[in-house]
Amino acid sequence: TSHLYAQPGIYPVRYTVDVNGCAATTTKYVTQAPRSVPNFTNTALQCDNKNVAFTNTTTAPAFGSAGYEWKLGDSTVVNSVNVSHTYNSFKVYNVVLVSRTDLGCADSITKSITLLESPAVSYNIGGSLCHGETLTFTNTSTTPVGAAGANSYEWNFGDANSSTDDSPTHQYAGPGSKTITTTARSTNGCESTITNNIVVNLKPSADFVASDVCLGSETKFTNNSSIADASTLTYDWDLNGSTSTVSNPAVTYNTAGTKTIVLVTTSSTGCTSTVTKTVEVNPLPVADIIIASQLSFDGGFSFTTNAVGTKYRWLFGDGGSDSAKSVTYKYPVDGLYTVRLVVETDKGCIGTNTDKVSVNRLGVSENSL
């Protein structure tokens, strides 16, 4: 026979045997073992990258003790009263809590939890990792399936500056190691954070000086580039018609005019600085000589020039000279003389020319040879 007691406990059972009026009775005790009533709660919002906390709310047996086994739905089994677990995928999981008493009674409860997708944070950095350069952070993060809208973002650049733009830009004022923390928040309530470390390198400062020159003279460039840590620098010059990689180049231009010079200075870590300046190559004055006889039969001549300058110097070939633009000069002795004109401009550029004059005071003749 069998019997189910309404309440757990220890009950006496009397067993009587009667054979032909002869009876015998025996009494034994049986135990109706108590059962536990398993139950649990869990955190309200479950995201696939967060710990889900399961709290055991099982009703303990009336007497004795119970142990617990959690089957978390992803092949994970844990033996403990309470449990916390991180799932690596968003889907529905069936979580089973099994309660076993020390008297061998086992009961279980199954509940389903739905894991929401968290945004996956990722980005690319564009630009040169040099201080003072603009870096572009191109956001390639994913938006969870079924989210009602786009993610929101919070960027911390590791230098007390931050941004809430989707794809921000940033300049680091100084070199060094920087820790970038990026958080993406979905409209479904889930969020993700990643941290990356970058090294911002020291940027050089490119500079040079060069003086204006006259056509035909050498232009010398003095390199004043520098870097704060005094590390090795390399140079690339665009000298307007030629290039150079030496520190202090020099070049002689064959045409006058404004020359645009570009210097790119590069550090050992690849950071660059560029400076552009102009130098002037000033033209030489055209010192043309215009000679006219005064027809006075006394060796007198007129000398002038169309050259534009600030200083003039006439050398008449017989030791005589003058510093006016237009002059008259009287040769005291007949002969063939070489006349030289030297003209200087306001830029200090000098042009010169020569011509010949034949003096015959009885019959003066002029020759331009």
Phi, psi and chi 1 to 4 in degrees:
 res  aa     phi    psi   chi1   chi2   chi3   chi4
   1 THR       -  168.2 -174.4      -      -      -
   2 SER  -142.3  158.8   63.9      -      -      -
   3 HIS  -153.7  139.5 -179.9   72.0      -      -
   4 LEU  -109.4  118.4  176.7   65.1      -      -
   5 TYR   -80.6  144.8  -68.2   93.5      -      -
   6 ALA   -71.2  -29.3      -      -      -      -
   7 GLN  -129.8  146.9  -63.0  -66.2  -31.5      -
   8 PRO   -67.2  150.3   24.6  -33.0      -      -
   9 GLY   163.9 -172.7      -      -      -      -
  10 ILE  -110.8  120.7  -60.0  173.5      -      -
  11 TYR  -120.6  140.4  -63.7   91.7      -      -
  12 PRO   -82.1  136.7   28.1  -32.5      -      -
  13 VAL  -119.5  120.1  177.6      -      -      -
  14 ARG  -100.2  133.3 -179.5  179.3  -67.4  113.1
  15 TYR  -123.1  119.5  178.3   58.9      -      -
  16 THR  -116.9  136.3  -59.5      -      -      -
  17 VAL  -120.3  125.9  177.5      -      -      -
  18 ASP  -119.9  118.5 -172.3  -21.8      -      -
  19 VAL  -123.0  109.5  178.6      -      -      -
  20 ASN    54.2   41.7  -61.9  -37.9      -      -
  21 GLY    86.2   -5.4      -      -      -      -
  22 CYS   -98.5  120.6  -63.9      -      -      -
  23 ALA  -114.9  147.0      -      -      -      -
  24 ALA  -137.5  138.5      -      -      -      -
  25 THR  -126.2  139.8  -59.2      -      -      -
  26 THR  -134.1  150.6 -175.4      -      -      -
  27 THR  -124.9  132.5  -59.3      -      -      -
  28 LYS  -132.2  160.1  -69.7 -172.5  176.4 -178.3
  29 TYR  -106.8  135.5  -70.7   87.5      -      -
  30 VAL  -119.7  152.7  -63.9      -      -      -
  31 THR  -112.5  122.6  -59.5      -      -      -
  32 GLN   -88.7  100.6  176.9   74.1   58.7      -
  33 ALA   -65.3  140.4      -      -      -      -
  34 PRO   -76.0  152.7   28.2  -33.3      -      -
  35 ARG  -112.0  150.1  -51.1  175.2   74.3   92.0
  36 SER   -91.2  158.6   60.8      -      -      -
  37 VAL  -115.3   98.4 -178.5      -      -      -
  38 PRO   -70.4  144.3   24.8  -31.8      -      -
  39 ASN  -164.9  159.7 -158.4    1.7      -      -
  40 PHE  -158.8  161.2   64.6   87.6      -      -
  41 THR  -122.8  165.6   60.9      -      -      -
  42 ASN  -143.9  165.2   53.9  -90.6      -      -
  43 THR   -57.6  145.4   47.9      -      -      -
  44 ALA   -66.7  -47.6      -      -      -      -
  45 LEU  -100.2  121.9  177.1   65.7      -      -
  46 GLN  -114.5  114.3  -60.5  101.8   31.9      -
  47 CYS  -110.3  150.0  -61.4      -      -      -
  48 ASP   -70.9   -4.6   60.9   -0.6      -      -
  49 ASN  -119.4   14.9   63.3   -9.2      -      -
  50 LYS  -118.4  156.0  -60.2  -66.5 -176.2 -177.3
  51 ASN   -69.2  130.6  -80.6  -22.2      -      -
  52 VAL   -99.6  120.8 -179.9      -      -      -
  53 ALA   -94.2  124.2      -      -      -      -
  54 PHE  -106.9  122.5  -62.7   94.8      -      -
  55 THR  -108.5  123.4  -58.7      -      -      -
  56 ASN   -76.3  119.2 -165.6  -30.3      -      -
  57 THR  -117.3   26.8   59.6      -      -      -
  58 THR   -61.6  139.4  -62.8      -      -      -
  59 THR   -79.7  121.3  -59.6      -      -      -
  60 ALA   -69.1  156.1      -      -      -      -
  61 PRO   -64.6  157.4   23.5  -32.9      -      -
  62 ALA   -60.5  -32.8      -      -      -      -
  63 PHE  -152.2  161.2   56.4   87.4      -      -
  64 GLY    87.8 -166.6      -      -      -      -
  65 SER  -132.3  169.8   61.5      -      -      -
  66 ALA  -138.7  151.8      -      -      -      -
  67 GLY  -119.2  162.9      -      -      -      -
  68 TYR  -132.3  143.5  -56.3   98.1      -      -
  69 GLU  -131.3  127.3  179.6 -177.2   72.4      -
  70 TRP  -105.7  128.0  -63.4   86.2      -      -
  71 LYS  -111.8  107.6  -60.8  177.0 -178.9  179.7
  72 LEU   -88.1    3.5  -60.9  174.8      -      -
  73 GLY    90.4   -3.2      -      -      -      -
  74 ASP  -127.5   32.0   62.5   -9.3      -      -
  75 SER    75.9    5.4  -59.4      -      -      -
  76 THR   -89.7  129.2  -58.6      -      -      -
  77 VAL  -123.1  129.5  178.1      -      -      -
  78 VAL  -131.6  134.8  177.8      -      -      -
  79 ASN  -106.5  100.9  -66.6  -67.9      -      -
  80 SER  -166.4  169.2   65.8      -      -      -
  81 VAL   -69.7  -53.4  177.0      -      -      -
  82 ASN  -120.3  162.1  -59.5  -57.6      -      -
  83 VAL  -149.0  150.6   67.7      -      -      -
  84 SER  -128.4  135.5 -178.7      -      -      -
  85 HIS  -146.1  141.9 -175.6   60.8      -      -
  86 THR  -107.7  123.7  -60.5      -      -      -
  87 TYR   -92.7  147.8  -67.1   89.8      -      -
  88 ASN  -103.9   11.0   58.9   14.1      -      -
  89 SER  -150.5  151.8 -179.1      -      -      -
  90 PHE   -97.4  118.6   60.4   96.9      -      -
  91 LYS  -173.6 -173.0   64.6  178.3 -176.3  179.2
  92 VAL   -91.6  129.3  177.2      -      -      -
  93 TYR  -117.8  137.6  -66.8   90.5      -      -
  94 ASN   -95.7  114.3  -66.9  -40.0      -      -
  95 VAL  -102.2  126.8  178.7      -      -      -
  96 VAL  -114.6  130.0 -179.6      -      -      -
  97 LEU  -111.3  120.5  171.7   59.8      -      -
  98 VAL  -107.4  128.2 -179.8      -      -      -
  99 SER  -112.4  129.0  172.8      -      -      -
 100 ARG  -125.8  125.1  -67.9 -174.9  176.6   89.0
 101 THR   -84.2  164.8   69.7      -      -      -
 102 ASP   -70.6  -10.3   57.5  -15.4      -      -
 103 LEU   -98.1    7.1  -64.3  177.2      -      -
 104 GLY    95.0    5.7      -      -      -      -
 105 CYS   -84.9  133.5  -64.0      -      -      -
 106 ALA  -125.7  135.3      -      -      -      -
 107 ASP  -139.1  157.3  -70.2  -82.5      -      -
 108 SER  -144.0  161.4   66.2      -      -      -
 109 ILE  -138.8  142.6 -173.6  173.2      -      -
 110 THR  -121.1  131.9  -59.7      -      -      -
 111 LYS  -131.8  149.9  -67.9 -175.3  179.7 -178.1
 112 SER  -102.3  135.7  -64.3      -      -      -
 113 ILE  -122.0  145.1   62.2  168.5      -      -
 114 THR  -109.1  118.9  -59.6      -      -      -
 115 LEU   -89.0  125.8  -89.2  -65.7      -      -
 116 LEU   -86.2  148.7  -59.2  175.4      -      -
 117 GLU   -74.3  133.3 -177.2 -176.2   10.5      -
 118 SER   -93.9  148.9  -60.7      -      -      -
 119 PRO   -64.8  141.4   22.3  -30.9      -      -
 120 ALA   -97.2  116.3      -      -      -      -
 121 VAL   -88.2  129.0 -175.6      -      -      -
 122 SER  -157.2  156.5   61.7      -      -      -
 123 TYR  -163.6  163.2   57.8   88.0      -      -
 124 ASN  -117.0  146.7  -61.6  -43.1      -      -
 125 ILE  -106.5  123.8  -59.0  177.1      -      -
 126 GLY  -111.6  141.8      -      -      -      -
 127 GLY   115.6  174.9      -      -      -      -
 128 SER   -89.3  130.4  177.7      -      -      -
 129 LEU   -78.7   66.0  -71.4  174.5      -      -
 130 CYS  -130.5  142.7  -54.9      -      -      -
 131 HIS   -64.6  141.5   85.3  -83.9      -      -
 132 GLY    86.6  -10.5      -      -      -      -
 133 GLU   -89.3  148.5  -65.2  -75.2  -13.4      -
 134 THR   -83.2  121.4  -61.5      -      -      -
 135 LEU  -100.4  138.5  -62.1  178.7      -      -
 136 THR  -110.0  123.9  -60.2      -      -      -
 137 PHE  -101.2  102.9  -63.5   83.4      -      -
 138 THR   -89.7  114.1  -58.0      -      -      -
 139 ASN   -77.6  123.7 -161.2  -31.0      -      -
 140 THR  -119.7   22.3   57.2      -      -      -
 141 SER   -66.7  155.9  -57.0      -      -      -
 142 THR   -99.9  148.8   61.4      -      -      -
 143 THR   -97.7  131.8  -60.4      -      -      -
 144 PRO   -57.0  145.0  -26.1   35.7      -      -
 145 VAL   -61.8  131.6  174.5      -      -      -
 146 GLY    84.4   -2.1      -      -      -      -
 147 ALA   -65.1  145.7      -      -      -      -
 148 ALA   -74.7  -15.2      -      -      -      -
 149 GLY  -163.7 -173.8      -      -      -      -
 150 ALA   -73.1  159.2      -      -      -      -
 151 ASN   -67.4  157.3  -59.8  -28.0      -      -
 152 SER  -109.8  155.8   61.4      -      -      -
 153 TYR  -133.0  150.2  -62.7   94.3      -      -
 154 GLU  -134.5  122.8 -179.1  178.5  -13.2      -
 155 TRP  -112.9  131.9  -58.8   77.7      -      -
 156 ASN  -121.0  120.4  -71.5  -70.9      -      -
 157 PHE   -90.2    1.0  -62.0  109.6      -      -
 158 GLY    83.1   10.1      -      -      -      -
 159 ASP  -134.4   30.9   62.3   -8.3      -      -
 160 ALA    72.9   11.3      -      -      -      -
 161 ASN  -113.0  149.8  -70.6  -67.4      -      -
 162 SER  -145.2  171.8   61.5      -      -      -
 163 SER  -155.6  152.6  174.8      -      -      -
 164 THR  -115.8   12.7   56.0      -      -      -
 165 ASP   -69.8  154.8  -67.6  -14.6      -      -
 166 ASP   -64.0  -49.8  -76.5    0.7      -      -
 167 SER  -130.4   86.9  -64.5      -      -      -
 168 PRO   -81.3  169.4   30.8  -34.5      -      -
 169 THR  -118.7  155.4   59.7      -      -      -
 170 HIS  -156.5  144.7 -174.3   61.0      -      -
 171 GLN  -117.5  130.6  -73.6 -175.1  -12.3      -
 172 TYR   -91.2  128.7  -73.2   98.2      -      -
 173 ALA   -74.3  -22.1      -      -      -      -
 174 GLY  -144.0  164.2      -      -      -      -
 175 PRO   -79.8  170.5   30.9  -35.0      -      -
 176 GLY   130.9 -180.0      -      -      -      -
 177 SER   -80.1  132.4  178.6      -      -      -
 178 LYS  -125.5  135.2  -47.5  -65.0  179.4 -179.3
 179 THR  -103.8  116.4  -60.6      -      -      -
 180 ILE  -101.6  123.4  -57.1  170.1      -      -
 181 THR  -114.7  125.5  -56.9      -      -      -
 182 THR  -125.1  126.3  -51.8      -      -      -
 183 THR  -118.3  129.5  -60.3      -      -      -
 184 ALA  -110.7  131.7      -      -      -      -
 185 ARG  -119.4  127.1  -64.9 -177.0  176.1   89.0
 186 SER   -92.6  157.2  171.8      -      -      -
 187 THR   -69.5  -12.1   54.9      -      -      -
 188 ASN   -83.3    1.8   68.3    6.9      -      -
 189 GLY    96.3   -8.1      -      -      -      -
 190 CYS   -91.9  152.8  -64.3      -      -      -
 191 GLU  -143.3  158.5   66.5  177.7   45.6      -
 192 SER  -138.7  149.4  -62.1      -      -      -
 193 THR  -134.3  135.2  -61.5      -      -      -
 194 ILE  -125.4  154.2   63.4  169.6      -      -
 195 THR  -128.0  128.8  -61.4      -      -      -
 196 ASN  -125.9  145.9  -72.3  -36.3      -      -
 197 ASN  -109.1  132.8  -67.0  -45.5      -      -
 198 ILE  -127.7  159.8   63.4  171.3      -      -
 199 VAL  -114.5  119.8  174.9      -      -      -
 200 VAL   -93.8  122.3  178.1      -      -      -
 201 ASN   -90.4  158.9  -64.3  -55.2      -      -
 202 LEU   -73.3  134.6 -168.6   63.5      -      -
 203 LYS  -100.9  137.4 -178.0  179.2  178.6  178.7
 204 PRO   -76.9  170.7   29.4  -33.8      -      -
 205 SER  -119.5  115.0  175.2      -      -      -
 206 ALA   -86.4  136.6      -      -      -      -
 207 ASP  -163.9  151.1 -169.4   30.8      -      -
 208 PHE  -157.1  164.0   69.1   89.9      -      -
 209 VAL  -130.9  150.8  -66.1      -      -      -
 210 ALA  -155.7  141.9      -      -      -      -
 211 SER   -92.4  150.4  -60.8      -      -      -
 212 ASP   -65.2  147.0  -64.7  -17.1      -      -
 213 VAL  -132.7  172.5  -63.0      -      -      -
 214 CYS   -96.5  150.1  -60.6      -      -      -
 215 LEU   -52.9  131.2 -176.6   63.0      -      -
 216 GLY    97.6  -13.7      -      -      -      -
 217 SER   -96.3  153.8  -62.8      -      -      -
 218 GLU   -78.5  132.4 -172.2  176.3   63.1      -
 219 THR   -93.4  121.6  -57.5      -      -      -
 220 LYS  -107.7  132.2  -63.5 -179.9  179.2  179.3
 221 PHE  -108.4  124.9  -61.5   92.1      -      -
 222 THR  -102.8  116.7  -59.2      -      -      -
 223 ASN   -82.9  119.7 -165.8  -26.2      -      -
 224 ASN  -112.6   21.7  -68.9  -31.8      -      -
 225 SER   -63.4  152.4  -61.5      -      -      -
 226 SER  -152.9  164.8   61.8      -      -      -
 227 ILE  -145.9  144.4 -169.5  167.7      -      -
 228 ALA   -62.6  -32.3      -      -      -      -
 229 ASP   -93.0    7.5   62.5    0.5      -      -
 230 ALA    59.4   26.0      -      -      -      -
 231 SER   -76.4  171.7   57.3      -      -      -
 232 THR   -69.0  137.3  -58.7      -      -      -
 233 LEU  -119.2  151.2  -60.0  175.2      -      -
 234 THR  -121.2  160.5   58.0      -      -      -
 235 TYR  -133.9  143.2  -50.8  101.7      -      -
 236 ASP  -131.5  115.5  -69.8  -75.2      -      -
 237 TRP  -105.1  133.8  -64.9   84.8      -      -
 238 ASP  -108.2  107.5 -178.6  -15.2      -      -
 239 LEU   -99.5   21.9  -61.5  170.3      -      -
 240 ASN    64.6   68.2 -161.5  -59.4      -      -
 241 GLY   118.7  -12.9      -      -      -      -
 242 SER  -154.6  168.0   63.3      -      -      -
 243 THR  -129.4  164.9   59.7      -      -      -
 244 SER  -158.9  154.5  179.1      -      -      -
 245 THR  -121.5    7.6   57.8      -      -      -
 246 VAL   -80.0  165.3  -58.3      -      -      -
 247 SER   -69.5  -46.9  179.5      -      -      -
 248 ASN  -127.9   84.6  -61.4  -67.5      -      -
 249 PRO   -78.7  168.8   30.6  -35.0      -      -
 250 ALA  -142.8  146.5      -      -      -      -
 251 VAL  -149.5  145.4   62.1      -      -      -
 252 THR  -109.5  117.3  -59.5      -      -      -
 253 TYR   -85.7  145.5  -65.6   98.3      -      -
 254 ASN  -101.1    4.2   55.2   17.3      -      -
 255 THR  -135.5  151.6   59.7      -      -      -
 256 ALA   -85.3  164.0      -      -      -      -
 257 GLY   132.5 -175.6      -      -      -      -
 258 THR   -85.3  127.7  -59.7      -      -      -
 259 LYS  -112.2  123.9  -49.9  -61.9  179.4 -179.1
 260 THR   -90.8  123.3  -60.5      -      -      -
 261 ILE  -114.8  132.5  -49.1  -59.3      -      -
 262 VAL  -121.4  127.9 -179.5      -      -      -
 263 LEU  -117.9  124.0  169.3   61.0      -      -
 264 VAL  -109.3  118.7  179.5      -      -      -
 265 THR  -105.5  130.4  -59.7      -      -      -
 266 THR  -122.8  134.7  -55.3      -      -      -
 267 SER   -85.8  173.3   71.8      -      -      -
 268 SER   -68.3  -18.0   58.3      -      -      -
 269 THR   -96.7    5.2   58.8      -      -      -
 270 GLY    91.6    2.9      -      -      -      -
 271 CYS   -77.3  139.8  -66.3      -      -      -
 272 THR  -122.8  155.4   63.0      -      -      -
 273 SER  -139.4  137.2  175.2      -      -      -
 274 THR  -123.0  136.5  -59.0      -      -      -
 275 VAL  -131.1  139.5   61.7      -      -      -
 276 THR  -123.4  128.0  -59.0      -      -      -
 277 LYS  -138.7  168.7  -65.4 -176.2  178.9 -177.5
 278 THR  -120.6  149.1   60.1      -      -      -
 279 VAL  -126.3  152.2  -64.7      -      -      -
 280 GLU  -104.7  130.1  -70.2  -65.7  -30.1      -
 281 VAL  -105.6  104.9  178.3      -      -      -
 282 ASN   -81.5  140.6  -63.5  -60.2      -      -
 283 PRO   -72.0  155.7   28.0  -34.7      -      -
 284 LEU   -85.2  141.9  -56.7 -179.6      -      -
 285 PRO   -67.9  145.2   25.9  -33.5      -      -
 286 VAL   -88.4  105.3  178.6      -      -      -
 287 ALA   -89.0   74.4      -      -      -      -
 288 ASP   -76.6  147.7   62.5  -38.4      -      -
 289 ILE  -115.5  126.3  -62.2  174.5      -      -
 290 ILE  -115.4  118.9  -57.1  171.0      -      -
 291 ILE  -115.9  136.4  -54.7  173.6      -      -
 292 ALA  -139.9  134.1      -      -      -      -
 293 SER   -75.1  144.4  171.4      -      -      -
 294 GLN   -81.7   -4.5  -69.2 -174.7  -41.0      -
 295 LEU    53.7   36.1  -59.5  177.7      -      -
 296 SER  -102.8   -0.9   56.9      -      -      -
 297 PHE    54.8   29.6  -57.0  103.9      -      -
 298 ASP  -127.7   17.7   59.2   -2.4      -      -
 299 GLY    83.7   12.7      -      -      -      -
 300 GLY   -86.2  135.4      -      -      -      -
 301 PHE  -135.5  153.4  -74.7   84.3      -      -
 302 SER  -106.3  135.4  -62.8      -      -      -
 303 PHE  -125.8  134.0  -60.6   90.1      -      -
 304 THR  -151.1  174.2 -170.0      -      -      -
 305 THR  -150.6  153.8 -179.3      -      -      -
 306 ASN   -91.3   -2.4  -68.1  -42.5      -      -
 307 ALA   -63.2  141.0      -      -      -      -
 308 VAL   -99.2  118.2  177.4      -      -      -
 309 GLY  -155.1 -179.5      -      -      -      -
 310 THR  -110.0  -17.7   55.8      -      -      -
 311 LYS  -136.7  141.2  -63.5  179.3 -179.9  179.2
 312 TYR  -131.2  145.9  -58.0   88.3      -      -
 313 ARG  -142.5  115.9 -177.7   68.4  172.7  171.5
 314 TRP  -101.2  130.9  -67.5   93.7      -      -
 315 LEU  -120.2  116.1  -58.7  171.1      -      -
 316 PHE   -89.0   -0.9  -62.1  115.0      -      -
 317 GLY    90.3   -7.0      -      -      -      -
 318 ASP  -122.4   18.7   66.1  -14.4      -      -
 319 GLY    97.5  -14.5      -      -      -      -
 320 GLY   -81.5  155.9      -      -      -      -
 321 SER  -154.4  167.3   63.4      -      -      -
 322 ASP  -157.5  158.9 -155.6  -56.4      -      -
 323 SER  -121.7   13.4   58.7      -      -      -
 324 ALA   -88.6  162.0      -      -      -      -
 325 LYS   -71.5  -43.1 -179.9  176.7 -178.5  179.1
 326 SER  -121.6  126.8  -61.1      -      -      -
 327 VAL  -137.9  162.5  -61.3      -      -      -
 328 THR  -118.1  144.0   59.0      -      -      -
 329 TYR  -143.7  138.5 -175.0   72.7      -      -
 330 LYS  -113.2  118.4 -175.2  179.3  -67.7 -175.2
 331 TYR   -79.5  127.5  -74.3   93.4      -      -
 332 PRO   -81.7  -17.1   27.9  -32.9      -      -
 333 VAL  -131.4  136.3  178.7      -      -      -
 334 ASP   -62.4  152.6  -66.9  -12.9      -      -
 335 GLY   155.8  178.9      -      -      -      -
 336 LEU  -104.4  119.6 -177.7   63.1      -      -
 337 TYR  -118.7  143.7  -62.9   94.2      -      -
 338 THR   -97.5  119.3  -61.2      -      -      -
 339 VAL   -98.4  131.3  179.0      -      -      -
 340 ARG  -119.7  135.5  177.7  178.6  -62.5  -84.3
 341 LEU  -117.1  130.1  171.5   61.7      -      -
 342 VAL  -118.4  123.4  179.5      -      -      -
 343 VAL  -118.1  133.5 -179.8      -      -      -
 344 GLU  -120.6  133.3 -177.1  176.6  -18.1      -
 345 THR   -88.6  177.2   67.0      -      -      -
 346 ASP   -68.7  -14.4   58.8  -15.9      -      -
 347 LYS   -92.0    1.9  -56.1  -64.0 -176.0 -178.1
 348 GLY    83.7   11.4      -      -      -      -
 349 CYS   -87.4  139.2  -62.1      -      -      -
 350 ILE  -118.1  131.7  -65.2  174.3      -      -
 351 GLY  -120.9  146.6      -      -      -      -
 352 THR  -138.7  156.6 -175.6      -      -      -
 353 ASN  -157.0  157.0 -163.8    8.6      -      -
 354 THR  -130.4  156.8   60.7      -      -      -
 355 ASP  -150.6  168.7 -154.9  -13.6      -      -
 356 LYS  -118.4  147.5  -67.8 -173.9 -179.3  -63.6
 357 VAL  -134.0  135.1   61.0      -      -      -
 358 SER  -104.5  124.9  178.9      -      -      -
 359 VAL  -109.8  121.8  178.9      -      -      -
 360 ASN  -139.2   98.8 -176.8  -11.9      -      -
 361 ARG   -66.0  -16.5  -72.0  177.7  -63.0  167.9
 362 LEU   -82.7  -31.3  -64.0 -179.8      -      -
 363 GLY  -153.8   85.7      -      -      -      -
 364 VAL   -69.8  135.9  178.0      -      -      -
 365 SER  -128.1  150.5   64.9      -      -      -
 366 GLU  -117.7  128.9  172.2 -164.4  -19.8      -
 367 ASN  -128.7  128.7  -64.4  -59.1      -      -
 368 SER  -109.4  108.1  -66.7      -      -      -
 369 LEU  -100.6      -  -56.2  178.3      -      -
